[in-house]
Structure formats: C-alpha cells, structure tokens
Amino acid sequence: MTKQLTRSRDDRWIAGVCGGIADYTGTDTSIVRVVLVVCTVLGAGSLVLGYVAAWVLVPRRPRHDTVRAQATDAPATGTGPAPR
C-alpha cells in the first residue's frame, strides 16, 4: 500500500492540513504547526496561500480508512485457512 497525503479528520484546527502532513511525515503535529507559523511570520504571510492551496488540493482522509485496513488483516489465530 502506498502512502498518500490526505487531510486529517481527527487532528485538525482549521482544515486538517497540518495533521495530514504530520501523519505523512511521521512527526508530531505540534512541530508542523510551529514550523508553519514561524515560516509564515518570517515569510511575511506567504505560506497562508500555500495552506489554502493545500486545503483545496489535498483530499480529506476517508472515514472508513481504518476499518478497511482491519478487514484485510490476516486472522490472529491459526484456525483459518492456510495462507497462499
């Protein structure tokens, strides 16, 4: 399964962009938010346009993303059919 950048449904303040970037890169969401604020202040607000663009272009994570992954996992016990 390939990794895809999606906006977070759970870890969000405005649109879930920072939460999605944190999930994608494997970092803490607070770090992503602090870096975004610092770079926005130093860049005179230029990242605000980038955030809005990501809000529009990056798809929202599907609601049933975790359920789908659990349904395809192999059974935990050895009572099922042998793997192929």
The first five atom37 places (N, CA, C, CB, O) and aatype in JSON, in Angstrom:
{
  "aatype": [12, 16, 11, 5, 10, 16, 1, 15, 1, 3, 3, 1, 17, 9, 0, 7, 19, 4, 7, 7, 9, 0, 3, 18, 16, 7, 16, 3, 16, 15, 9, 19, 1, 19, 19, 10, 19, 19, 4, 16, 19, 10, 7, 0, 7, 15, 10, 19, 10, 7, 18, 19, 0, 0, 17, 19, 10, 19, 14, 1, 1, 14, 1, 8, 3, 16, 19, 1, 0, 5, 0, 16, 3, 0, 14, 0, 16, 7, 16, 7, 14, 0, 14, 1],
  "atom_mask": [
    [1, 1, 1, 1, 1],
    [1, 1, 1, 1, 1],
    [1, 1, 1, 1, 1],
    [1, 1, 1, 1, 1],
    [1, 1, 1, 1, 1],
    [1, 1, 1, 1, 1],
    [1, 1, 1, 1, 1],
    [1, 1, 1, 1, 1],
    [1, 1, 1, 1, 1],
    [1, 1, 1, 1, 1],
    [1, 1, 1, 1, 1],
    [1, 1, 1, 1, 1],
    [1, 1, 1, 1, 1],
    [1, 1, 1, 1, 1],
    [1, 1, 1, 1, 1],
    [1, 1, 1, 0, 1],
    [1, 1, 1, 1, 1],
    [1, 1, 1, 1, 1],
    [1, 1, 1, 0, 1],
    [1, 1, 1, 0, 1],
    [1, 1, 1, 1, 1],
    [1, 1, 1, 1, 1],
    [1, 1, 1, 1, 1],
    [1, 1, 1, 1, 1],
    [1, 1, 1, 1, 1],
    [1, 1, 1, 0, 1],
    [1, 1, 1, 1, 1],
    [1, 1, 1, 1, 1],
    [1, 1, 1, 1, 1],
    [1, 1, 1, 1, 1],
    [1, 1, 1, 1, 1],
    [1, 1, 1, 1, 1],
    [1, 1, 1, 1, 1],
    [1, 1, 1, 1, 1],
    [1, 1, 1, 1, 1],
    [1, 1, 1, 1, 1],
    [1, 1, 1, 1, 1],
    [1, 1, 1, 1, 1],
    [1, 1, 1, 1, 1],
    [1, 1, 1, 1, 1],
    [1, 1, 1, 1, 1],
    [1, 1, 1, 1, 1],
    [1, 1, 1, 0, 1],
    [1, 1, 1, 1, 1],
    [1, 1, 1, 0, 1],
    [1, 1, 1, 1, 1],
    [1, 1, 1, 1, 1],
    [1, 1, 1, 1, 1],
    [1, 1, 1, 1, 1],
    [1, 1, 1, 0, 1],
    [1, 1, 1, 1, 1],
    [1, 1, 1, 1, 1],
    [1, 1, 1, 1, 1],
    [1, 1, 1, 1, 1],
    [1, 1, 1, 1, 1],
    [1, 1, 1, 1, 1],
    [1, 1, 1, 1, 1],
    [1, 1, 1, 1, 1],
    [1, 1, 1, 1, 1],
    [1, 1, 1, 1, 1],
    [1, 1, 1, 1, 1],
    [1, 1, 1, 1, 1],
    [1, 1, 1, 1, 1],
    [1, 1, 1, 1, 1],
    [1, 1, 1, 1, 1],
    [1, 1, 1, 1, 1],
    [1, 1, 1, 1, 1],
    [1, 1, 1, 1, 1],
    [1, 1, 1, 1, 1],
    [1, 1, 1, 1, 1],
    [1, 1, 1, 1, 1],
    [1, 1, 1, 1, 1],
    [1, 1, 1, 1, 1],
    [1, 1, 1, 1, 1],
    [1, 1, 1, 1, 1],
    [1, 1, 1, 1, 1],
    [1, 1, 1, 1, 1],
    [1, 1, 1, 0, 1],
    [1, 1, 1, 1, 1],
    [1, 1, 1, 0, 1],
    [1, 1, 1, 1, 1],
    [1, 1, 1, 1, 1],
    [1, 1, 1, 1, 1],
    [1, 1, 1, 1, 1]
  ],
  "atom_positions": [
    [[0.85, -1.18, 0.0], [0.0, 0.0, 0.0], [0.9, 1.24, 0.0], [-0.97, 0.0, 1.23], [1.83, 1.33, 0.8]],
    [[0.62, 2.17, -0.88], [1.43, 3.37, -0.98], [0.91, 4.44, -0.01], [1.43, 3.91, -2.41], [-0.27, 4.48, 0.33]],
    [[1.82, 5.27, 0.41], [1.5, 6.36, 1.32], [0.92, 7.53, 0.53], [2.76, 6.8, 2.13], [1.46, 7.9, -0.51]],
    [[-0.17, 8.1, 1.01], [-0.81, 9.22, 0.32], [-1.05, 10.36, 1.3], [-2.14, 8.77, -0.35], [-1.49, 10.13, 2.43]],
    [[-0.77, 11.57, 0.87], [-1.02, 12.75, 1.69], [-2.51, 13.07, 1.67], [-0.2, 13.97, 1.18], [-3.09, 13.32, 0.62]],
    [[-3.11, 13.05, 2.86], [-4.52, 13.39, 3.0], [-4.69, 14.32, 4.19], [-5.4, 12.11, 3.17], [-3.85, 14.34, 5.09]],
    [[-5.75, 15.09, 4.19], [-6.05, 15.96, 5.33], [-6.65, 15.13, 6.46], [-7.03, 17.11, 4.92], [-7.48, 14.24, 6.22]],
    [[-6.24, 15.41, 7.67], [-6.69, 14.66, 8.83], [-8.13, 15.01, 9.19], [-5.77, 14.92, 10.03], [-8.53, 16.17, 9.09]],
    [[-8.9, 14.03, 9.6], [-10.26, 14.27, 10.08], [-10.26, 14.47, 11.59], [-11.18, 13.09, 9.71], [-11.13, 15.17, 12.12]],
    [[-9.29, 13.87, 12.3], [-9.29, 13.92, 13.75], [-8.39, 15.01, 14.31], [-8.86, 12.59, 14.3], [-8.79, 15.74, 15.22]],
    [[-7.19, 15.14, 13.78], [-6.19, 16.06, 14.32], [-6.19, 17.33, 13.47], [-4.78, 15.41, 14.33], [-5.35, 17.5, 12.59]],
    [[-7.14, 18.22, 13.75], [-7.27, 19.43, 12.94], [-7.72, 20.6, 13.78], [-8.25, 19.2, 11.8], [-8.44, 20.44, 14.77]],
    [[-7.29, 21.78, 13.37], [-7.76, 23.02, 13.96], [-8.63, 23.76, 12.95], [-6.57, 23.91, 14.43], [-9.71, 24.23, 13.28]],
    [[-8.15, 23.85, 11.72], [-8.91, 24.56, 10.68], [-9.37, 23.58, 9.62], [-8.05, 25.69, 10.04], [-10.57, 23.33, 9.47]],
    [[-8.42, 23.01, 8.88], [-8.8, 22.14, 7.78], [-8.13, 20.78, 7.82], [-8.48, 22.8, 6.48], [-8.43, 19.93, 6.98]],
    [[-7.23, 20.53, 8.78], [-6.57, 19.24, 8.88], [-5.32, 19.11, 8.05], [0.0, 0.0, 0.0], [-4.77, 18.01, 7.92]],
    [[-4.84, 20.21, 7.47], [-3.65, 20.16, 6.61], [-2.41, 19.81, 7.45], [-3.44, 21.51, 5.89], [-1.65, 18.92, 7.06]],
    [[-2.2, 20.47, 8.57], [-1.03, 20.2, 9.41], [-1.08, 18.79, 9.97], [-0.93, 21.22, 10.55], [-0.05, 18.11, 10.04]],
    [[-2.25, 18.32, 10.38], [-2.4, 16.96, 10.86], [-2.09, 15.94, 9.79], [0.0, 0.0, 0.0], [-1.49, 14.91, 10.07]],
    [[-2.5, 16.21, 8.57], [-2.21, 15.31, 7.46], [-0.73, 15.28, 7.12], [0.0, 0.0, 0.0], [-0.18, 14.21, 6.83]],
    [[-0.09, 16.44, 7.14], [1.36, 16.5, 6.87], [2.11, 15.76, 7.97], [1.84, 17.97, 6.77], [3.08, 15.05, 7.69]],
    [[1.69, 15.92, 9.22], [2.34, 15.23, 10.34], [2.19, 13.71, 10.21], [1.77, 15.7, 11.68], [3.15, 12.98, 10.45]],
    [[1.01, 13.23, 9.84], [0.81, 11.8, 9.63], [1.67, 11.28, 8.48], [-0.66, 11.51, 9.34], [2.25, 10.2, 8.58]],
    [[1.74, 12.04, 7.41], [2.5, 11.63, 6.23], [4.0, 11.55, 6.5], [2.24, 12.6, 5.08], [4.68, 10.64, 6.03]],
    [[4.52, 12.53, 7.28], [5.96, 12.56, 7.55], [6.35, 11.82, 8.81], [6.43, 13.98, 7.65], [7.53, 11.57, 9.03]],
    [[5.38, 11.46, 9.65], [5.67, 10.74, 10.87], [6.19, 11.63, 11.99], [0.0, 0.0, 0.0], [6.88, 11.15, 12.89]],
    [[5.85, 12.91, 11.96], [6.28, 13.84, 13.0], [5.08, 14.25, 13.86], [6.95, 15.09, 12.38], [3.94, 13.9, 13.56]],
    [[5.37, 14.97, 14.93], [4.32, 15.46, 15.81], [3.6, 16.64, 15.15], [4.9, 15.86, 17.19], [4.24, 17.47, 14.5]],
    [[2.3, 16.7, 15.33], [1.5, 17.77, 14.72], [1.89, 19.14, 15.26], [0.01, 17.53, 14.96], [1.87, 20.12, 14.52]],
    [[2.25, 19.21, 16.52], [2.64, 20.49, 17.12], [3.88, 21.05, 16.44], [2.9, 20.33, 18.61], [3.98, 22.26, 16.23]],
    [[4.82, 20.2, 16.09], [6.03, 20.65, 15.4], [5.69, 21.21, 14.03], [7.04, 19.48, 15.25], [6.21, 22.26, 13.64]],
    [[4.81, 20.54, 13.31], [4.4, 21.02, 11.98], [3.72, 22.38, 12.1], [3.46, 20.0, 11.3], [3.96, 23.27, 11.28]],
    [[2.87, 22.54, 13.11], [2.17, 23.81, 13.29], [3.13, 24.94, 13.65], [1.1, 23.68, 14.37], [3.01, 26.05, 13.13]],
    [[4.08, 24.67, 14.54], [5.06, 25.69, 14.93], [5.9, 26.1, 13.73], [5.96, 25.18, 16.07], [6.14, 27.29, 13.51]],
    [[6.36, 25.13, 12.95], [7.16, 25.43, 11.76], [6.33, 26.26, 10.77], [7.66, 24.13, 11.08], [6.86, 27.2, 10.17]],
    [[5.07, 25.93, 10.61], [4.21, 26.69, 9.7], [4.06, 28.14, 10.16], [2.83, 26.02, 9.59], [4.14, 29.06, 9.36]],
    [[3.83, 28.34, 11.46], [3.66, 29.7, 11.98], [4.94, 30.5, 11.86], [3.2, 29.67, 13.46], [4.92, 31.65, 11.43]],
    [[6.07, 29.89, 12.23], [7.36, 30.6, 12.16], [7.69, 30.96, 10.71], [8.49, 29.74, 12.76], [8.09, 32.09, 10.43]],
    [[7.51, 30.02, 9.8], [7.8, 30.3, 8.39], [6.83, 31.33, 7.81], [7.74, 29.01, 7.56], [7.22, 32.11, 6.94]],
    [[5.59, 31.34, 8.27], [4.62, 32.34, 7.8], [5.02, 33.73, 8.27], [3.21, 31.99, 8.3], [4.95, 34.69, 7.51]],
    [[5.44, 33.83, 9.53], [5.85, 35.14, 10.06], [7.12, 35.62, 9.36], [6.09, 35.06, 11.58], [7.21, 36.79, 8.98]],
    [[8.09, 34.74, 9.19], [9.35, 35.14, 8.54], [9.16, 35.42, 7.05], [10.4, 34.06, 8.73], [9.88, 36.23, 6.47]],
    [[8.21, 34.76, 6.44], [7.97, 34.94, 5.01], [6.89, 35.95, 4.71], [0.0, 0.0, 0.0], [6.39, 36.0, 3.58]],
    [[6.51, 36.76, 5.69], [5.51, 37.82, 5.53], [4.17, 37.27, 5.05], [6.02, 38.87, 4.55], [3.49, 37.91, 4.25]],
    [[3.79, 36.09, 5.54], [2.46, 35.55, 5.24], [2.34, 34.77, 3.96], [0.0, 0.0, 0.0], [1.23, 34.43, 3.56]],
    [[3.46, 34.47, 3.3], [3.37, 33.77, 2.02], [2.87, 32.34, 2.16], [4.72, 33.77, 1.34], [2.29, 31.8, 1.22]],
    [[3.07, 31.7, 3.31], [2.61, 30.32, 3.48], [1.1, 30.23, 3.68], [3.31, 29.68, 4.66], [0.53, 29.14, 3.6]],
    [[0.45, 31.34, 3.95], [-1.01, 31.33, 4.06], [-1.62, 30.89, 2.73], [-1.54, 32.74, 4.47], [-2.58, 30.12, 2.72]],
    [[-1.06, 31.36, 1.64], [-1.53, 30.93, 0.32], [-1.26, 29.45, 0.09], [-0.85, 31.75, -0.79], [-2.09, 28.75, -0.5]],
    [[-0.12, 28.97, 0.56], [0.19, 27.54, 0.45], [-0.76, 26.69, 1.27], [0.0, 0.0, 0.0], [-1.17, 25.61, 0.83]],
    [[-1.12, 27.16, 2.47], [-2.07, 26.43, 3.31], [-3.44, 26.35, 2.64], [-2.19, 27.1, 4.7], [-4.08, 25.3, 2.62]],
    [[-3.89, 27.47, 2.1], [-5.19, 27.49, 1.41], [-5.16, 26.59, 0.18], [-5.56, 28.94, 1.01], [-6.13, 25.9, -0.1]],
    [[-4.06, 26.6, -0.54], [-3.93, 25.72, -1.71], [-3.97, 24.25, -1.29], [-2.63, 26.02, -2.48], [-4.61, 23.44, -1.95]],
    [[-3.29, 23.91, -0.19], [-3.31, 22.53, 0.3], [-4.71, 22.16, 0.77], [-2.3, 22.34, 1.44], [-5.13, 21.02, 0.59]],
    [[-5.42, 23.1, 1.37], [-6.79, 22.86, 1.82], [-7.68, 22.47, 0.63], [-7.36, 24.13, 2.53], [-8.53, 21.59, 0.74]],
    [[-7.46, 23.14, -0.49], [-8.28, 22.88, -1.67], [-7.83, 21.63, -2.42], [-8.25, 24.08, -2.61], [-8.67, 20.85, -2.88]],
    [[-6.52, 21.43, -2.54], [-6.0, 20.37, -3.41], [-5.81, 19.01, -2.73], [-4.69, 20.81, -3.96], [-5.94, 17.98, -3.4]],
    [[-5.52, 18.98, -1.45], [-5.26, 17.71, -0.76], [-6.6, 17.11, -0.33], [-4.31, 17.91, 0.48], [-7.39, 17.77, 0.34]],
    [[-6.87, 15.86, -0.72], [-8.15, 15.25, -0.36], [-8.25, 14.93, 1.13], [-8.38, 13.98, -1.17], [-7.24, 14.71, 1.79]],
    [[-9.45, 14.92, 1.63], [-9.7, 14.56, 3.03], [-9.6, 13.04, 3.17], [-11.11, 15.08, 3.5], [-9.99, 12.29, 2.28]],
    [[-9.07, 12.59, 4.3], [-8.94, 11.16, 4.57], [-10.33, 10.53, 4.62], [-8.18, 10.92, 5.9], [-11.23, 11.09, 5.24]],
    [[-10.51, 9.37, 3.98], [-11.83, 8.71, 4.04], [-12.19, 8.32, 5.46], [-11.83, 7.46, 3.14], [-11.31, 8.04, 6.28]],
    [[-13.48, 8.3, 5.75], [-13.95, 7.95, 7.1], [-13.62, 6.5, 7.45], [-15.45, 8.18, 7.21], [-13.28, 6.22, 8.6]],
    [[-13.72, 5.59, 6.53], [-13.57, 4.17, 6.8], [-12.17, 3.67, 6.49], [-14.58, 3.39, 6.0], [-11.99, 2.48, 6.19]],
    [[-11.18, 4.53, 6.55], [-9.81, 4.16, 6.23], [-9.29, 3.09, 7.18], [-8.9, 5.38, 6.27], [-8.66, 2.13, 6.72]],
    [[-9.51, 3.21, 8.47], [-9.0, 2.24, 9.42], [-9.81, 0.94, 9.38], [-9.03, 2.82, 10.83], [-9.25, -0.13, 9.58]],
    [[-11.11, 1.02, 9.11], [-11.93, -0.18, 9.05], [-11.5, -1.04, 7.87], [-13.42, 0.19, 8.94], [-11.45, -2.26, 7.98]],
    [[-11.2, -0.4, 6.74], [-10.78, -1.12, 5.56], [-9.46, -1.84, 5.81], [-10.65, -0.17, 4.38], [-9.29, -2.98, 5.36]],
    [[-8.53, -1.22, 6.51], [-7.25, -1.84, 6.8], [-7.41, -3.01, 7.74], [-6.28, -0.81, 7.39], [-6.72, -4.02, 7.59]],
    [[-8.31, -2.92, 8.72], [-8.53, -4.02, 9.65], [-9.22, -5.19, 8.98], [-9.35, -3.55, 10.84], [-8.95, -6.33, 9.34]],
    [[-10.08, -4.94, 8.04], [-10.8, -6.02, 7.38], [-9.89, -6.86, 6.49], [-11.93, -5.45, 6.56], [-10.21, -8.02, 6.23]],
    [[-8.78, -6.3, 6.03], [-7.89, -7.05, 5.15], [-6.75, -7.73, 5.9], [-7.33, -6.14, 4.11], [-5.97, -8.46, 5.29]],
    [[-6.64, -7.51, 7.23], [-5.59, -8.16, 8.01], [-5.85, -9.65, 8.1], [-5.5, -7.54, 9.41], [-6.99, -10.11, 8.04]],
    [[-4.77, -10.4, 8.26], [-4.88, -11.84, 8.42], [-5.45, -12.15, 9.81], [-3.5, -12.53, 8.22], [-5.27, -11.36, 10.74]],
    [[-6.12, -13.28, 9.96], [-6.66, -13.62, 11.28], [-5.55, -13.82, 12.29], [-7.52, -14.88, 11.2], [-4.45, -14.25, 11.94]],
    [[-5.84, -13.49, 13.56], [-4.83, -13.57, 14.61], [-4.59, -15.0, 15.06], [-5.23, -12.71, 15.78], [-3.52, -15.29, 15.6]],
    [[-5.54, -15.88, 14.88], [-5.38, -17.27, 15.32], [-5.05, -18.16, 14.14], [-6.65, -17.76, 16.02], [-5.21, -17.76, 12.99]],
    [[-4.61, -19.36, 14.41], [-4.27, -20.3, 13.36], [-5.42, -21.16, 12.93], [0.0, 0.0, 0.0], [-5.2, -22.19, 12.3]],
    [[-6.66, -20.79, 13.24], [-7.82, -21.61, 12.9], [-8.33, -21.37, 11.49], [-8.93, -21.35, 13.88], [-9.15, -22.15, 11.0]],
    [[-7.86, -20.34, 10.83], [-8.33, -20.02, 9.48], [-7.61, -20.84, 8.43], [0.0, 0.0, 0.0], [-6.74, -21.65, 8.77]],
    [[-7.95, -20.64, 7.16], [-7.28, -21.37, 6.08], [-5.79, -20.98, 5.99], [-7.99, -21.1, 4.73], [-5.4, -19.89, 6.41]],
    [[-5.01, -21.87, 5.47], [-3.57, -21.62, 5.32], [-3.33, -20.51, 4.32], [-2.83, -22.9, 4.89], [-4.02, -20.45, 3.3]],
    [[-2.33, -19.61, 4.58], [-2.03, -18.54, 3.62], [-1.48, -19.1, 2.33], [-1.03, -17.53, 4.23], [-0.87, -20.17, 2.32]],
    [[-1.7, -18.39, 1.24], [-1.25, -18.85, -0.08], [0.11, -18.36, -0.39], [-2.19, -18.4, -1.15], [0.65, -18.64, -1.46]]
  ]
}
